[in-house]
């Protein structure tokens, strides 16, 4: 998947490689066409997001719209907000 400027912010992704495999994350930043920054509010906090290759992620159809809006406006996002969204998403699992 080709990452465009801000089109992937807030997307829910599933890690398929590395120590964090089999976990859901939210894209909180885009480094370039190969790397994004992801966090889950638990192991990877918003203050220290994980740099991850896009080829090691599976994109879902879900986007955290409220988190995306906060990211685009530059407002602070809490780890609890990310955890809460991913927890509710994980209960519905659709990869």
C-alpha positions as CSV (number, residue, x, y, z in Angstrom):
1,X,0.0,0.0,0.0
2,X,1.4,3.4,-1.0
3,X,1.3,5.8,1.9
4,X,0.1,9.3,0.9
5,X,0.8,12.3,3.0
6,X,-1.9,12.1,5.7
7,X,-4.3,9.5,4.3
8,X,-3.1,6.8,6.6
9,X,-3.1,8.7,9.9
10,X,-5.4,7.1,12.4
11,X,-5.6,3.8,10.5
12,X,-5.8,0.6,12.5
13,X,-3.0,-1.8,11.5
14,X,-2.1,-5.3,12.5
15,X,1.6,-6.2,13.0
16,X,2.7,-9.3,11.2
17,X,6.4,-9.3,12.0
18,X,8.8,-8.6,14.9
19,X,8.5,-8.7,18.6
20,X,5.2,-6.8,18.4
21,X,3.6,-9.2,15.9
22,X,-0.1,-10.2,16.3
23,X,-1.0,-6.9,17.9
24,X,-3.2,-4.0,16.7
25,X,-1.7,-0.5,16.5
26,X,-2.7,2.9,15.2
27,X,-0.6,4.9,12.7
28,X,0.3,8.2,14.4
29,X,2.9,9.4,11.9
30,X,4.4,8.9,8.5
31,X,8.1,9.0,8.0
32,X,8.4,8.2,4.3
33,X,7.0,5.8,1.7
34,X,8.4,2.8,3.5
35,X,8.0,3.6,7.2
36,X,5.3,4.8,9.6
37,X,5.1,5.5,13.3
38,X,2.7,3.3,15.2
39,X,1.5,3.1,18.8
40,X,-0.9,1.1,20.9
41,X,-1.0,3.2,24.1
42,X,0.3,0.2,26.1
43,X,3.7,-1.2,25.1
44,X,4.3,1.6,22.6
45,X,3.3,5.0,24.0
46,X,2.4,8.1,22.0
47,X,5.5,9.8,23.4
48,X,7.7,7.1,21.9
49,X,6.0,5.5,18.8
50,X,7.5,2.6,17.0
51,X,9.1,3.1,13.6
52,X,7.7,0.2,11.5
53,X,8.1,-0.9,7.9
54,X,4.8,-0.8,6.0
55,X,5.5,-4.3,4.5
56,X,5.3,-5.7,8.1
57,X,1.8,-4.3,8.6
58,X,-1.6,-5.4,7.5
59,X,-4.0,-2.5,7.0
60,X,-7.6,-2.9,8.3
61,X,-10.6,-1.1,7.0
62,X,-11.0,0.8,10.2
63,X,-9.8,4.4,11.1
64,X,-9.9,6.1,14.4
65,X,-11.5,9.3,13.2
66,X,-11.3,11.2,16.5
67,X,-7.6,10.3,16.9
68,X,-6.9,11.2,13.2
69,X,-8.6,14.6,13.7
70,X,-6.5,15.3,16.8
71,X,-3.3,14.3,15.0
72,X,-4.1,16.6,12.1
73,X,-4.9,19.5,14.3
74,X,-1.7,19.0,16.4
75,X,-3.6,18.5,19.7
76,X,-2.3,16.2,22.4
77,X,-3.5,12.6,22.3
78,X,-3.6,10.4,25.4
79,X,-2.4,6.8,25.6
80,X,-5.7,6.0,27.3
81,X,-7.7,7.2,24.3
82,X,-5.6,4.9,22.0
83,X,-5.9,1.9,24.3
84,X,-9.7,2.4,24.7
85,X,-10.2,2.5,20.9
86,X,-8.0,-0.5,20.2
87,X,-9.6,-2.5,23.0
88,X,-13.1,-1.9,21.6
89,X,-11.7,-2.7,18.1
90,X,-10.0,-5.9,19.3
91,X,-13.4,-7.1,20.6
92,X,-14.8,-6.8,17.1
93,X,-11.7,-8.2,15.2
94,X,-12.0,-7.7,11.5
95,X,-8.7,-8.3,9.6
